[in-house]
């Protein structure tokens, strides 16, 4: 049965008992007309059903809506039965929503008319199911600031985070038998290492199909002692195919990559700041999983920390880039445009290494960073990314 959660708002000036009785009759009538289950809930549970409504019970509700707005997620459906100036209040609230550039709608009229519109909304939502992002294993032990609230991720980004055991991947790789063709790649490398790394890709591809995932993050260091390889190549290929692949079980990094893909339809490079120069406002970023479609010339190398597996050692295109990272609370983000100045290679760092001069002050990294991993994409995209995230209630870290 379809579950419709309803949050009630009203002015304190109105008779609470009378309004409560009217609301109950109204919701009971809608339940009978639609066959849906309507439940009055608090704001913390509003988004745990199939549809979320705000029942504006009286005039004077505008201030209450504004105070709770940061906890709400659009589109904003304002349900009103017309008594107690509830329609007038809904009109003011919807004007406020529209002025913020967000989507809302007033549901008003006969019970039959509202019921038909609710059925249309449910049908529309079923066609636009939330993205499913897999969390294979938990975040790596050193990512102590990278856990997120799964319900908040659903409310803010309309994504479902799906926990999956890494054992499923390991067992699949161990039982895999396939003929590997090195000609898949335009560069040569140790065939046995390539085959093992490619088996991780095949297994992740299978998991994505089996669990209907749009992307994933994997606790990849658990693979080192179990199947004696890494997921760097696999994640590089997944990102190059237009999906999301994040390493180390870093959920905020995965969500940041997802935002870049949704807002810009671009891949992103998940990388660590390895060295920061305050004097010239530059950051040396490095990691082993660059998406192959972001690479110019590339070679394969060993994974930096372990010395095994297959990592991506590539040169990236010089010029405009944008750096983005969402924090683990999913309420703030850092975004800066900059210039990719040079590619480098130092043996004591992850294999793809780029020096970026940022437009914004690098002091952010020393005072209020959003974790260690940041996502880099090509082009000047700050305006689009800031707008995308602001519409979802996140604030930029200045």
Buried (B, 14 or more C-beta within 10 A) or exposed (E): EBBBBBBBBBBEEBEEEEBBEBBEEBBEBBBEBBEBEBBBBEBEBBBBBBBBBBBBBBBBBBEBBEEBBEBBBBEBBBBBBEBBBBBBBBBBBBEBBEEEEBEBBBBBBEBEEBBBBBBEBBEEBEEEEBBBBBBBBBBBEEBEBBBBEBEBBBBBBBBBBBEBEBEBBBBBBEEBEEEBEEEEBEEEBEEEBBBBBBBBBBBBBBBBEEBEBBBBBBBBBBBBEBBEBBBBBBBBBBBBBBBBBBBBBBBBBBBBBBBBBBBBEBBBBBBBBBEBEEEEBBBBBBBBBBBBEBBEEBBBBBBBEBEBBBBBBBBBEBEBBBBBBBBBBBBBBBBBBBBBBBBBEEEEBBBBBBBBBBEBEBEBBEEEBBBBBBBBBBEBBBEBBBEBBBEBBBEBBE
